[in-house]
Amino acid sequence: MATKIPTAQNRMFKNVFVCKNCGQKIRTDSVRVIAQKVKCRRCDKKVFRPKKTKKK
């Protein structure tokens, strides 16, 4: 069973959000996403979800 490296987990998943419309990934603070101050570079929408972590 492989162990997860915390620094790699932070780099891949911390503060990374995915546009619900087009799938573009953006790295930003969660407070800015909740306040809808961030817009997608590709489609200009303001609806994001956190990037999903891989499970076993």
HUQUIWO-V106136 format. One record per run of one state. SS is the DSSP state (H for helix, E for strand, L for the rest). FROM is the first residue (numbers start at 1). LEN is the number of residues. Records with the same first field share a line. If there is no record, write none. Layout:
SS=FROM-LEN ; FROM-LEN
This chain:
L=1-5 ; 14-2 ; 20-5 ; 28-2 ; 35-13 ; 51-6
H=6-8 ; 30-5
E=16-4 ; 25-3 ; 48-3
